[in-house]
């Protein structure tokens, strides 16, 4: 999956892989210092870090993740 979306300088790149009524799978590539604004979604979030590391906030909780890690403890 890491080859399906490429980094771009000072950008967030996204590619939707699945878009169905029951949920959506979107891959993101974030350049250093980039992020998404706070938002809501109709489905639970699953974050899998394929390369590098990230700080994410889910339901107000700050979570630090590194490559190869998935955090399901904070998913409702």
mmCIF file of the N, C-alpha and C atoms, coordinates in Angstrom:
data_MODEL
# 
_entry.id   MODEL 
# 
loop_
_atom_site.group_PDB 
_atom_site.id 
_atom_site.type_symbol 
_atom_site.label_atom_id 
_atom_site.label_alt_id 
_atom_site.label_comp_id 
_atom_site.label_asym_id 
_atom_site.label_entity_id 
_atom_site.label_seq_id 
_atom_site.pdbx_PDB_ins_code 
_atom_site.Cartn_x 
_atom_site.Cartn_y 
_atom_site.Cartn_z 
_atom_site.occupancy 
_atom_site.B_iso_or_equiv 
_atom_site.pdbx_formal_charge 
_atom_site.auth_seq_id 
_atom_site.auth_comp_id 
_atom_site.auth_asym_id 
_atom_site.auth_atom_id 
_atom_site.pdbx_PDB_model_num 
ATOM 1   N N  . UNK A 1 1  ? 0.809   -1.196 0.000  1.00 0.00 ? 1  UNK A N  1 
ATOM 2   C CA . UNK A 1 1  ? 0.000   0.000  0.000  1.00 0.00 ? 1  UNK A CA 1 
ATOM 3   C C  . UNK A 1 1  ? 0.853   1.262  0.000  1.00 0.00 ? 1  UNK A C  1 
ATOM 4   N N  . UNK A 1 2  ? 2.059   1.165  0.490  1.00 0.00 ? 2  UNK A N  1 
ATOM 5   C CA . UNK A 1 2  ? 2.918   2.343  0.583  1.00 0.00 ? 2  UNK A CA 1 
ATOM 6   C C  . UNK A 1 2  ? 3.215   2.944  -0.791 1.00 0.00 ? 2  UNK A C  1 
ATOM 7   N N  . UNK A 1 3  ? 3.144   2.138  -1.832 1.00 0.00 ? 3  UNK A N  1 
ATOM 8   C CA . UNK A 1 3  ? 3.438   2.629  -3.181 1.00 0.00 ? 3  UNK A CA 1 
ATOM 9   C C  . UNK A 1 3  ? 2.216   3.247  -3.878 1.00 0.00 ? 3  UNK A C  1 
ATOM 10  N N  . UNK A 1 4  ? 1.055   3.222  -3.245 1.00 0.00 ? 4  UNK A N  1 
ATOM 11  C CA . UNK A 1 4  ? -0.161  3.723  -3.882 1.00 0.00 ? 4  UNK A CA 1 
ATOM 12  C C  . UNK A 1 4  ? -0.341  5.235  -3.769 1.00 0.00 ? 4  UNK A C  1 
ATOM 13  N N  . UNK A 1 5  ? 0.396   5.872  -2.864 1.00 0.00 ? 5  UNK A N  1 
ATOM 14  C CA . UNK A 1 5  ? 0.309   7.325  -2.700 1.00 0.00 ? 5  UNK A CA 1 
ATOM 15  C C  . UNK A 1 5  ? 1.703   7.848  -2.373 1.00 0.00 ? 5  UNK A C  1 
ATOM 16  N N  . UNK A 1 6  ? 2.099   8.933  -3.017 1.00 0.00 ? 6  UNK A N  1 
ATOM 17  C CA . UNK A 1 6  ? 3.462   9.465  -2.897 1.00 0.00 ? 6  UNK A CA 1 
ATOM 18  C C  . UNK A 1 6  ? 3.477   10.798 -2.174 1.00 0.00 ? 6  UNK A C  1 
ATOM 19  N N  . UNK A 1 7  ? 4.545   11.055 -1.437 1.00 0.00 ? 7  UNK A N  1 
ATOM 20  C CA . UNK A 1 7  ? 4.736   12.338 -0.772 1.00 0.00 ? 7  UNK A CA 1 
ATOM 21  C C  . UNK A 1 7  ? 4.934   13.456 -1.791 1.00 0.00 ? 7  UNK A C  1 
ATOM 22  N N  . UNK A 1 8  ? 4.459   14.654 -1.429 1.00 0.00 ? 8  UNK A N  1 
ATOM 23  C CA . UNK A 1 8  ? 4.736   15.862 -2.196 1.00 0.00 ? 8  UNK A CA 1 
ATOM 24  C C  . UNK A 1 8  ? 5.141   16.945 -1.205 1.00 0.00 ? 8  UNK A C  1 
ATOM 25  N N  . UNK A 1 9  ? 6.116   17.752 -1.568 1.00 0.00 ? 9  UNK A N  1 
ATOM 26  C CA . UNK A 1 9  ? 6.643   18.793 -0.683 1.00 0.00 ? 9  UNK A CA 1 
ATOM 27  C C  . UNK A 1 9  ? 5.530   19.703 -0.174 1.00 0.00 ? 9  UNK A C  1 
ATOM 28  N N  . UNK A 1 10 ? 5.534   19.931 1.139  1.00 0.00 ? 10 UNK A N  1 
ATOM 29  C CA . UNK A 1 10 ? 4.613   20.855 1.807  1.00 0.00 ? 10 UNK A CA 1 
ATOM 30  C C  . UNK A 1 10 ? 3.146   20.557 1.503  1.00 0.00 ? 10 UNK A C  1 
ATOM 31  N N  . UNK A 1 11 ? 2.806   19.273 1.368  1.00 0.00 ? 11 UNK A N  1 
ATOM 32  C CA . UNK A 1 11 ? 1.444   18.899 0.981  1.00 0.00 ? 11 UNK A CA 1 
ATOM 33  C C  . UNK A 1 11 ? 0.945   17.677 1.735  1.00 0.00 ? 11 UNK A C  1 
ATOM 34  N N  . UNK A 1 12 ? -0.360  17.511 1.672  1.00 0.00 ? 12 UNK A N  1 
ATOM 35  C CA . UNK A 1 12 ? -1.023  16.275 2.082  1.00 0.00 ? 12 UNK A CA 1 
ATOM 36  C C  . UNK A 1 12 ? -1.613  15.685 0.810  1.00 0.00 ? 12 UNK A C  1 
ATOM 37  N N  . UNK A 1 13 ? -1.254  14.457 0.507  1.00 0.00 ? 13 UNK A N  1 
ATOM 38  C CA . UNK A 1 13 ? -1.760  13.785 -0.689 1.00 0.00 ? 13 UNK A CA 1 
ATOM 39  C C  . UNK A 1 13 ? -2.690  12.658 -0.223 1.00 0.00 ? 13 UNK A C  1 
ATOM 40  N N  . UNK A 1 14 ? -3.864  12.554 -0.824 1.00 0.00 ? 14 UNK A N  1 
ATOM 41  C CA . UNK A 1 14 ? -4.794  11.486 -0.450 1.00 0.00 ? 14 UNK A CA 1 
ATOM 42  C C  . UNK A 1 14 ? -5.248  10.719 -1.680 1.00 0.00 ? 14 UNK A C  1 
ATOM 43  N N  . UNK A 1 15 ? -5.584  9.464  -1.442 1.00 0.00 ? 15 UNK A N  1 
ATOM 44  C CA . UNK A 1 15 ? -6.115  8.617  -2.511 1.00 0.00 ? 15 UNK A CA 1 
ATOM 45  C C  . UNK A 1 15 ? -7.159  7.696  -1.890 1.00 0.00 ? 15 UNK A C  1 
ATOM 46  N N  . UNK A 1 16 ? -8.394  7.801  -2.370 1.00 0.00 ? 16 UNK A N  1 
ATOM 47  C CA . UNK A 1 16 ? -9.463  6.938  -1.881 1.00 0.00 ? 16 UNK A CA 1 
ATOM 48  C C  . UNK A 1 16 ? -9.360  5.585  -2.579 1.00 0.00 ? 16 UNK A C  1 
ATOM 49  N N  . UNK A 1 17 ? -9.303  4.537  -1.754 1.00 0.00 ? 17 UNK A N  1 
ATOM 50  C CA . UNK A 1 17 ? -9.179  3.169  -2.263 1.00 0.00 ? 17 UNK A CA 1 
ATOM 51  C C  . UNK A 1 17 ? -10.553 2.491  -2.305 1.00 0.00 ? 17 UNK A C  1 
ATOM 52  N N  . UNK A 1 18 ? -11.346 2.702  -1.246 1.00 0.00 ? 18 UNK A N  1 
ATOM 53  C CA . UNK A 1 18 ? -12.691 2.144  -1.155 1.00 0.00 ? 18 UNK A CA 1 
ATOM 54  C C  . UNK A 1 18 ? -13.638 3.249  -0.720 1.00 0.00 ? 18 UNK A C  1 
ATOM 55  N N  . UNK A 1 19 ? -14.779 3.348  -1.376 1.00 0.00 ? 19 UNK A N  1 
ATOM 56  C CA . UNK A 1 19 ? -15.805 4.320  -0.995 1.00 0.00 ? 19 UNK A CA 1 
ATOM 57  C C  . UNK A 1 19 ? -17.167 3.640  -1.131 1.00 0.00 ? 19 UNK A C  1 
ATOM 58  N N  . UNK A 1 20 ? -17.633 3.087  -0.020 1.00 0.00 ? 20 UNK A N  1 
ATOM 59  C CA . UNK A 1 20 ? -18.900 2.347  0.012  1.00 0.00 ? 20 UNK A CA 1 
ATOM 60  C C  . UNK A 1 20 ? -19.817 2.938  1.070  1.00 0.00 ? 20 UNK A C  1 
ATOM 61  N N  . UNK A 1 21 ? -21.085 2.546  1.069  1.00 0.00 ? 21 UNK A N  1 
ATOM 62  C CA . UNK A 1 21 ? -22.035 3.011  2.078  1.00 0.00 ? 21 UNK A CA 1 
ATOM 63  C C  . UNK A 1 21 ? -21.602 2.646  3.488  1.00 0.00 ? 21 UNK A C  1 
ATOM 64  N N  . UNK A 1 22 ? -20.905 1.521  3.656  1.00 0.00 ? 22 UNK A N  1 
ATOM 65  C CA . UNK A 1 22 ? -20.522 1.066  4.995  1.00 0.00 ? 22 UNK A CA 1 
ATOM 66  C C  . UNK A 1 22 ? -19.190 1.638  5.476  1.00 0.00 ? 22 UNK A C  1 
ATOM 67  N N  . UNK A 1 23 ? -18.476 2.352  4.635  1.00 0.00 ? 23 UNK A N  1 
ATOM 68  C CA . UNK A 1 23 ? -17.216 2.940  5.069  1.00 0.00 ? 23 UNK A CA 1 
ATOM 69  C C  . UNK A 1 23 ? -16.329 3.347  3.909  1.00 0.00 ? 23 UNK A C  1 
ATOM 70  N N  . UNK A 1 24 ? -15.217 3.944  4.275  1.00 0.00 ? 24 UNK A N  1 
ATOM 71  C CA . UNK A 1 24 ? -14.299 4.493  3.280  1.00 0.00 ? 24 UNK A CA 1 
ATOM 72  C C  . UNK A 1 24 ? -12.871 4.177  3.708  1.00 0.00 ? 24 UNK A C  1 
ATOM 73  N N  . UNK A 1 25 ? -12.026 3.853  2.744  1.00 0.00 ? 25 UNK A N  1 
ATOM 74  C CA . UNK A 1 25 ? -10.601 3.630  3.004  1.00 0.00 ? 25 UNK A CA 1 
ATOM 75  C C  . UNK A 1 25 ? -9.828  4.644  2.175  1.00 0.00 ? 25 UNK A C  1 
ATOM 76  N N  . UNK A 1 26 ? -9.115  5.528  2.871  1.00 0.00 ? 26 UNK A N  1 
ATOM 77  C CA . UNK A 1 26 ? -8.335  6.558  2.198  1.00 0.00 ? 26 UNK A CA 1 
ATOM 78  C C  . UNK A 1 26 ? -6.896  6.499  2.676  1.00 0.00 ? 26 UNK A C  1 
ATOM 79  N N  . UNK A 1 27 ? -5.961  6.502  1.752  1.00 0.00 ? 27 UNK A N  1 
ATOM 80  C CA . UNK A 1 27 ? -4.536  6.563  2.071  1.00 0.00 ? 27 UNK A CA 1 
ATOM 81  C C  . UNK A 1 27 ? -4.092  8.012  2.029  1.00 0.00 ? 27 UNK A C  1 
ATOM 82  N N  . UNK A 1 28 ? -3.231  8.391  2.975  1.00 0.00 ? 28 UNK A N  1 
ATOM 83  C CA . UNK A 1 28 ? -2.692  9.740  3.018  1.00 0.00 ? 28 UNK A CA 1 
ATOM 84  C C  . UNK A 1 28 ? -1.176  9.693  3.060  1.00 0.00 ? 28 UNK A C  1 
ATOM 85  N N  . UNK A 1 29 ? -0.538  10.663 2.433  1.00 0.00 ? 29 UNK A N  1 
ATOM 86  C CA . UNK A 1 29 ? 0.905   10.893 2.564  1.00 0.00 ? 29 UNK A CA 1 
ATOM 87  C C  . UNK A 1 29 ? 1.056   12.334 3.040  1.00 0.00 ? 29 UNK A C  1 
ATOM 88  N N  . UNK A 1 30 ? 1.614   12.502 4.239  1.00 0.00 ? 30 UNK A N  1 
ATOM 89  C CA . UNK A 1 30 ? 1.792   13.829 4.824  1.00 0.00 ? 30 UNK A CA 1 
ATOM 90  C C  . UNK A 1 30 ? 3.256   14.207 4.781  1.00 0.00 ? 30 UNK A C  1 
ATOM 91  N N  . UNK A 1 31 ? 3.581   15.343 4.200  1.00 0.00 ? 31 UNK A N  1 
ATOM 92  C CA . UNK A 1 31 ? 4.942   15.848 4.298  1.00 0.00 ? 31 UNK A CA 1 
ATOM 93  C C  . UNK A 1 31 ? 5.154   16.309 5.740  1.00 0.00 ? 31 UNK A C  1 
ATOM 94  N N  . UNK A 1 32 ? 6.390   16.391 6.170  1.00 0.00 ? 32 UNK A N  1 
ATOM 95  C CA . UNK A 1 32 ? 6.702   16.795 7.537  1.00 0.00 ? 32 UNK A CA 1 
ATOM 96  C C  . UNK A 1 32 ? 6.024   18.124 7.868  1.00 0.00 ? 32 UNK A C  1 
ATOM 97  N N  . UNK A 1 33 ? 5.372   18.165 9.028  1.00 0.00 ? 33 UNK A N  1 
ATOM 98  C CA . UNK A 1 33 ? 4.701   19.377 9.477  1.00 0.00 ? 33 UNK A CA 1 
ATOM 99  C C  . UNK A 1 33 ? 3.290   19.562 8.949  1.00 0.00 ? 33 UNK A C  1 
ATOM 100 N N  . UNK A 1 34 ? 2.823   18.672 8.083  1.00 0.00 ? 34 UNK A N  1 
ATOM 101 C CA . UNK A 1 34 ? 1.480   18.787 7.500  1.00 0.00 ? 34 UNK A CA 1 
ATOM 102 C C  . UNK A 1 34 ? 0.472   17.976 8.315  1.00 0.00 ? 34 UNK A C  1 
ATOM 103 N N  . UNK A 1 35 ? -0.796  18.308 8.186  1.00 0.00 ? 35 UNK A N  1 
ATOM 104 C CA . UNK A 1 35 ? -1.828  17.568 8.900  1.00 0.00 ? 35 UNK A CA 1 
ATOM 105 C C  . UNK A 1 35 ? -3.201  17.879 8.363  1.00 0.00 ? 35 UNK A C  1 
ATOM 106 N N  . UNK A 1 36 ? -4.198  17.259 8.953  1.00 0.00 ? 36 UNK A N  1 
ATOM 107 C CA . UNK A 1 36 ? -5.588  17.505 8.612  1.00 0.00 ? 36 UNK A CA 1 
ATOM 108 C C  . UNK A 1 36 ? -6.209  18.354 9.702  1.00 0.00 ? 36 UNK A C  1 
ATOM 109 N N  . UNK A 1 37 ? -7.172  19.160 9.339  1.00 0.00 ? 37 UNK A N  1 
ATOM 110 C CA . UNK A 1 37 ? -7.899  19.928 10.355 1.00 0.00 ? 37 UNK A CA 1 
ATOM 111 C C  . UNK A 1 37 ? -8.835  18.985 11.105 1.00 0.00 ? 37 UNK A C  1 
ATOM 112 N N  . UNK A 1 38 ? -9.231  19.416 12.296 1.00 0.00 ? 38 UNK A N  1 
ATOM 113 C CA . UNK A 1 38 ? -10.161 18.628 13.088 1.00 0.00 ? 38 UNK A CA 1 
ATOM 114 C C  . UNK A 1 38 ? -11.465 18.487 12.318 1.00 0.00 ? 38 UNK A C  1 
ATOM 115 N N  . UNK A 1 39 ? -12.006 17.276 12.315 1.00 0.00 ? 39 UNK A N  1 
ATOM 116 C CA . UNK A 1 39 ? -13.256 17.037 11.611 1.00 0.00 ? 39 UNK A CA 1 
ATOM 117 C C  . UNK A 1 39 ? -13.975 15.842 12.216 1.00 0.00 ? 39 UNK A C  1 
ATOM 118 N N  . UNK A 1 40 ? -15.204 15.637 11.813 1.00 0.00 ? 40 UNK A N  1 
ATOM 119 C CA . UNK A 1 40 ? -15.953 14.456 12.218 1.00 0.00 ? 40 UNK A CA 1 
ATOM 120 C C  . UNK A 1 40 ? -16.199 13.607 10.980 1.00 0.00 ? 40 UNK A C  1 
ATOM 121 N N  . UNK A 1 41 ? -16.507 12.347 11.228 1.00 0.00 ? 41 UNK A N  1 
ATOM 122 C CA . UNK A 1 41 ? -16.791 11.423 10.133 1.00 0.00 ? 41 UNK A CA 1 
ATOM 123 C C  . UNK A 1 41 ? -17.899 10.481 10.586 1.00 0.00 ? 41 UNK A C  1 
ATOM 124 N N  . UNK A 1 42 ? -18.675 9.960  9.657  1.00 0.00 ? 42 UNK A N  1 
ATOM 125 C CA . UNK A 1 42 ? -19.775 9.072  10.031 1.00 0.00 ? 42 UNK A CA 1 
ATOM 126 C C  . UNK A 1 42 ? -19.330 7.661  10.405 1.00 0.00 ? 42 UNK A C  1 
ATOM 127 N N  . UNK A 1 43 ? -18.036 7.378  10.309 1.00 0.00 ? 43 UNK A N  1 
ATOM 128 C CA . UNK A 1 43 ? -17.511 6.043  10.594 1.00 0.00 ? 43 UNK A CA 1 
ATOM 129 C C  . UNK A 1 43 ? -16.368 6.141  11.591 1.00 0.00 ? 43 UNK A C  1 
ATOM 130 N N  . UNK A 1 44 ? -16.033 5.014  12.238 1.00 0.00 ? 44 UNK A N  1 
ATOM 131 C CA . UNK A 1 44 ? -14.868 4.961  13.112 1.00 0.00 ? 44 UNK A CA 1 
ATOM 132 C C  . UNK A 1 44 ? -13.601 5.178  12.296 1.00 0.00 ? 44 UNK A C  1 
ATOM 133 N N  . UNK A 1 45 ? -12.547 5.646  12.975 1.00 0.00 ? 45 UNK A N  1 
ATOM 134 C CA . UNK A 1 45 ? -11.260 5.868  12.314 1.00 0.00 ? 45 UNK A CA 1 
ATOM 135 C C  . UNK A 1 45 ? -10.285 4.765  12.698 1.00 0.00 ? 45 UNK A C  1 
ATOM 136 N N  . UNK A 1 46 ? -9.520  4.311  11.731 1.00 0.00 ? 46 UNK A N  1 
ATOM 137 C CA . UNK A 1 46 ? -8.430  3.361  11.952 1.00 0.00 ? 46 UNK A CA 1 
ATOM 138 C C  . UNK A 1 46 ? -7.193  3.984  11.357 1.00 0.00 ? 46 UNK A C  1 
ATOM 139 N N  . UNK A 1 47 ? -6.137  4.111  12.145 1.00 0.00 ? 47 UNK A N  1 
ATOM 140 C CA . UNK A 1 47 ? -4.902  4.734  11.674 1.00 0.00 ? 47 UNK A CA 1 
ATOM 141 C C  . UNK A 1 47 ? -3.807  3.687  11.682 1.00 0.00 ? 47 UNK A C  1 
ATOM 142 N N  . UNK A 1 48 ? -3.169  3.499  10.535 1.00 0.00 ? 48 UNK A N  1 
ATOM 143 C CA . UNK A 1 48 ? -2.044  2.581  10.389 1.00 0.00 ? 48 UNK A CA 1 
ATOM 144 C C  . UNK A 1 48 ? -0.898  3.373  9.783  1.00 0.00 ? 48 UNK A C  1 
ATOM 145 N N  . UNK A 1 49 ? 0.189   3.519  10.508 1.00 0.00 ? 49 UNK A N  1 
ATOM 146 C CA . UNK A 1 49 ? 1.345   4.274  10.031 1.00 0.00 ? 49 UNK A CA 1 
ATOM 147 C C  . UNK A 1 49 ? 2.223   3.342  9.193  1.00 0.00 ? 49 UNK A C  1 
ATOM 148 N N  . UNK A 1 50 ? 2.337   3.629  7.898  1.00 0.00 ? 50 UNK A N  1 
ATOM 149 C CA . UNK A 1 50 ? 3.132   2.797  6.993  1.00 0.00 ? 50 UNK A CA 1 
ATOM 150 C C  . UNK A 1 50 ? 4.574   3.269  6.894  1.00 0.00 ? 50 UNK A C  1 
ATOM 151 N N  . UNK A 1 51 ? 4.820   4.565  7.178  1.00 0.00 ? 51 UNK A N  1 
ATOM 152 C CA . UNK A 1 51 ? 6.163   5.122  7.047  1.00 0.00 ? 51 UNK A CA 1 
ATOM 153 C C  . UNK A 1 51 ? 6.275   6.311  7.998  1.00 0.00 ? 51 UNK A C  1 
ATOM 154 N N  . UNK A 1 52 ? 7.325   6.372  8.780  1.00 0.00 ? 52 UNK A N  1 
ATOM 155 C CA . UNK A 1 52 ? 7.548   7.511  9.667  1.00 0.00 ? 52 UNK A CA 1 
ATOM 156 C C  . UNK A 1 52 ? 6.784   7.401  10.962 1.00 0.00 ? 52 UNK A C  1 
ATOM 157 N N  . UNK A 1 53 ? 6.362   8.550  11.482 1.00 0.00 ? 53 UNK A N  1 
ATOM 158 C CA . UNK A 1 53 ? 5.610   8.596  12.724 1.00 0.00 ? 53 UNK A CA 1 
ATOM 159 C C  . UNK A 1 53 ? 4.654   9.780  12.682 1.00 0.00 ? 53 UNK A C  1 
ATOM 160 N N  . UNK A 1 54 ? 3.666   9.750  13.593 1.00 0.00 ? 54 UNK A N  1 
ATOM 161 C CA . UNK A 1 54 ? 2.657   10.812 13.593 1.00 0.00 ? 54 UNK A CA 1 
ATOM 162 C C  . UNK A 1 54 ? 2.076   10.996 14.983 1.00 0.00 ? 54 UNK A C  1 
ATOM 163 N N  . UNK A 1 55 ? 1.588   12.192 15.212 1.00 0.00 ? 55 UNK A N  1 
ATOM 164 C CA . UNK A 1 55 ? 0.792   12.491 16.397 1.00 0.00 ? 55 UNK A CA 1 
ATOM 165 C C  . UNK A 1 55 ? -0.618  12.736 15.897 1.00 0.00 ? 55 UNK A C  1 
ATOM 166 N N  . UNK A 1 56 ? -1.556  11.959 16.407 1.00 0.00 ? 56 UNK A N  1 
ATOM 167 C CA . UNK A 1 56 ? -2.942  12.126 15.995 1.00 0.00 ? 56 UNK A CA 1 
ATOM 168 C C  . UNK A 1 56 ? -3.800  12.421 17.223 1.00 0.00 ? 56 UNK A C  1 
ATOM 169 N N  . UNK A 1 57 ? -4.943  13.007 16.982 1.00 0.00 ? 57 UNK A N  1 
ATOM 170 C CA . UNK A 1 57 ? -5.891  13.279 18.054 1.00 0.00 ? 57 UNK A CA 1 
ATOM 171 C C  . UNK A 1 57 ? -7.223  12.658 17.646 1.00 0.00 ? 57 UNK A C  1 
ATOM 172 N N  . UNK A 1 58 ? -7.669  11.685 18.434 1.00 0.00 ? 58 UNK A N  1 
ATOM 173 C CA . UNK A 1 58 ? -8.957  11.032 18.200 1.00 0.00 ? 58 UNK A CA 1 
ATOM 174 C C  . UNK A 1 58 ? -9.812  11.244 19.437 1.00 0.00 ? 58 UNK A C  1 
ATOM 175 N N  . UNK A 1 59 ? -10.973 11.805 19.260 1.00 0.00 ? 59 UNK A N  1 
ATOM 176 C CA . UNK A 1 59 ? -11.889 12.080 20.374 1.00 0.00 ? 59 UNK A CA 1 
ATOM 177 C C  . UNK A 1 59 ? -11.195 12.839 21.496 1.00 0.00 ? 59 UNK A C  1 
ATOM 178 N N  . UNK A 1 60 ? -10.332 13.793 21.131 1.00 0.00 ? 60 UNK A N  1 
ATOM 179 C CA . UNK A 1 60 ? -9.651  14.629 22.107 1.00 0.00 ? 60 UNK A CA 1 
ATOM 180 C C  . UNK A 1 60 ? -8.432  14.013 22.764 1.00 0.00 ? 60 UNK A C  1 
ATOM 181 N N  . UNK A 1 61 ? -8.077  12.785 22.403 1.00 0.00 ? 61 UNK A N  1 
ATOM 182 C CA . UNK A 1 61 ? -6.916  12.108 22.991 1.00 0.00 ? 61 UNK A CA 1 
ATOM 183 C C  . UNK A 1 61 ? -5.738  12.155 22.027 1.00 0.00 ? 61 UNK A C  1 
ATOM 184 N N  . UNK A 1 62 ? -4.574  12.613 22.529 1.00 0.00 ? 62 UNK A N  1 
ATOM 185 C CA . UNK A 1 62 ? -3.355  12.673 21.719 1.00 0.00 ? 62 UNK A CA 1 
ATOM 186 C C  . UNK A 1 62 ? -2.705  11.295 21.722 1.00 0.00 ? 62 UNK A C  1 
ATOM 187 N N  . UNK A 1 63 ? -2.391  10.797 20.536 1.00 0.00 ? 63 UNK A N  1 
ATOM 188 C CA . UNK A 1 63 ? -1.805  9.470  20.379 1.00 0.00 ? 63 UNK A CA 1 
ATOM 189 C C  . UNK A 1 63 ? -0.574  9.593  19.494 1.00 0.00 ? 63 UNK A C  1 
ATOM 190 N N  . UNK A 1 64 ? 0.547   9.054  19.947 1.00 0.00 ? 64 UNK A N  1 
ATOM 191 C CA . UNK A 1 64 ? 1.784   9.043  19.165 1.00 0.00 ? 64 UNK A CA 1 
ATOM 192 C C  . UNK A 1 64 ? 1.943   7.650  18.560 1.00 0.00 ? 64 UNK A C  1 
ATOM 193 N N  . UNK A 1 65 ? 2.068   7.591  17.244 1.00 0.00 ? 65 UNK A N  1 
ATOM 194 C CA . UNK A 1 65 ? 2.216   6.319  16.544 1.00 0.00 ? 65 UNK A CA 1 
ATOM 195 C C  . UNK A 1 65 ? 3.470   6.337  15.691 1.00 0.00 ? 65 UNK A C  1 
ATOM 196 N N  . UNK A 1 66 ? 4.080   5.163  15.555 1.00 0.00 ? 66 UNK A N  1 
ATOM 197 C CA . UNK A 1 66 ? 5.260   5.002  14.708 1.00 0.00 ? 66 UNK A CA 1 
ATOM 198 C C  . UNK A 1 66 ? 4.977   3.967  13.639 1.00 0.00 ? 66 UNK A C  1 
ATOM 199 N N  . UNK A 1 67 ? 5.836   3.947  12.656 1.00 0.00 ? 67 UNK A N  1 
ATOM 200 C CA . UNK A 1 67 ? 5.732   3.014  11.529 1.00 0.00 ? 67 UNK A CA 1 
ATOM 201 C C  . UNK A 1 67 ? 5.449   1.594  12.014 1.00 0.00 ? 67 UNK A C  1 
ATOM 202 N N  . UNK A 1 68 ? 4.498   0.947  11.345 1.00 0.00 ? 68 UNK A N  1 
ATOM 203 C CA . UNK A 1 68 ? 4.169   -0.431 11.653 1.00 0.00 ? 68 UNK A CA 1 
ATOM 204 C C  . UNK A 1 68 ? 3.184   -0.605 12.793 1.00 0.00 ? 68 UNK A C  1 
ATOM 205 N N  . UNK A 1 69 ? 2.744   0.476  13.389 1.00 0.00 ? 69 UNK A N  1 
ATOM 206 C CA . UNK A 1 69 ? 1.828   0.391  14.535 1.00 0.00 ? 69 UNK A CA 1 
ATOM 207 C C  . UNK A 1 69 ? 0.419   0.813  14.144 1.00 0.00 ? 69 UNK A C  1 
ATOM 208 N N  . UNK A 1 70 ? -0.549  0.118  14.686 1.00 0.00 ? 70 UNK A N  1 
ATOM 209 C CA . UNK A 1 70 ? -1.952  0.467  14.539 1.00 0.00 ? 70 UNK A CA 1 
ATOM 210 C C  . UNK A 1 70 ? -2.503  0.659  15.942 1.00 0.00 ? 70 UNK A C  1 
ATOM 211 N N  . UNK A 1 71 ? -3.247  1.714  16.173 1.00 0.00 ? 71 UNK A N  1 
ATOM 212 C CA . UNK A 1 71 ? -3.832  1.948  17.485 1.00 0.00 ? 71 UNK A CA 1 
ATOM 213 C C  . UNK A 1 71 ? -5.338  1.753  17.381 1.00 0.00 ? 71 UNK A C  1 
ATOM 214 N N  . UNK A 1 72 ? -5.823  0.664  18.005 1.00 0.00 ? 72 UNK A N  1 
ATOM 215 C CA . UNK A 1 72 ? -7.254  0.412  18.008 1.00 0.00 ? 72 UNK A CA 1 
ATOM 216 C C  . UNK A 1 72 ? -7.868  0.677  19.384 1.00 0.00 ? 72 UNK A C  1 
ATOM 217 N N  . UNK A 1 73 ? -7.040  0.986  20.382 1.00 0.00 ? 73 UNK A N  1 
ATOM 218 C CA . UNK A 1 73 ? -7.552  1.219  21.731 1.00 0.00 ? 73 UNK A CA 1 
ATOM 219 C C  . UNK A 1 73 ? -8.388  2.478  21.827 1.00 0.00 ? 73 UNK A C  1 
ATOM 220 N N  . UNK A 1 74 ? -8.180  3.436  20.941 1.00 0.00 ? 74 UNK A N  1 
ATOM 221 C CA . UNK A 1 74 ? -8.891  4.699  21.008 1.00 0.00 ? 74 UNK A CA 1 
ATOM 222 C C  . UNK A 1 74 ? -10.031 4.793  20.010 1.00 0.00 ? 74 UNK A C  1 
ATOM 223 N N  . UNK A 1 75 ? -10.320 3.698  19.352 1.00 0.00 ? 75 UNK A N  1 
ATOM 224 C CA . UNK A 1 75 ? -11.411 3.689  18.365 1.00 0.00 ? 75 UNK A CA 1 
ATOM 225 C C  . UNK A 1 75 ? -12.674 3.221  19.070 1.00 0.00 ? 75 UNK A C  1 
ATOM 226 N N  . UNK A 1 76 ? -13.736 3.991  18.938 1.00 0.00 ? 76 UNK A N  1 
ATOM 227 C CA . UNK A 1 76 ? -14.993 3.630  19.614 1.00 0.00 ? 76 UNK A CA 1 
ATOM 228 C C  . UNK A 1 76 ? -15.778 2.626  18.777 1.00 0.00 ? 76 UNK A C  1 
# 
